[in-house]
Amino acid sequence: MEALITSALVVALAEIGDKTMLLAIVLATRFRKPVPIVAGIFVATLANHGIAAFLGQSIADVLAGPWFRYAVGASFIAMALWTLVPDRLDEDEEPKPSRFGAFLTTTIAFFLVEIGDKTQIATIALGAQFQSVALVTLGTTLGMMLANVPAVYLGHAIIERVSLRLVRIVAALLFLLIGAWVLADAAGLRLF
């Protein structure tokens, strides 16, 4: 259960202001069909994060040892710094009008844009930490849905009312705390 909840929270925080969230808003504006867009985000995330969680679990099996926990902790601290850098959707990454419809366009665009993204990297780290492909994949997918479903339905209204800078700072602080907690745990220190 810890793997599921932690994965959902980490990815939901990492997704706020991320380019895939911006992509969700662009797709919602372009197609004006929220249900197939949400379904496309779900399918793309499930596939992409399933692969990432499997990769993370596989890497952890190969790299088992206490120093690996230090690497996971350091990766959360790096994620904190990365979260402070605002994403934008480049014009060349913006989806072009498609003959494939909202669902297929969303599925393909999300899968491709998510490759190498901070939420995918977080999923690899979570897969390594929790050693559960299923729970991490379900958790990270839930986190993506928690962040992106409101973006699809309320995207422009949210951006006008909520400071993404403040949200990024809070998310970065949470990642920093998680990283410090993992590092302390690896060193045998009990913070709580």
ABEGO torsion letter per residue (X at the ends): XAAAAAAAAAAAAAABGBAAAAAAAAAAAAAGBAAAAAAAAAAAAAAAAAAAAAAAAAAAAAABEAAAAAAAAAAAAAAAAAAABBBBBBAAABBBBBAAEAAAAAAAAAAAAABGBAAAAAAAAAAAAAGBAAAAAAAAAAAAAAAAAAAAAAAAAAAAABBAAAAAAAAAAAAAAAAAAAAAAAAGBBAX
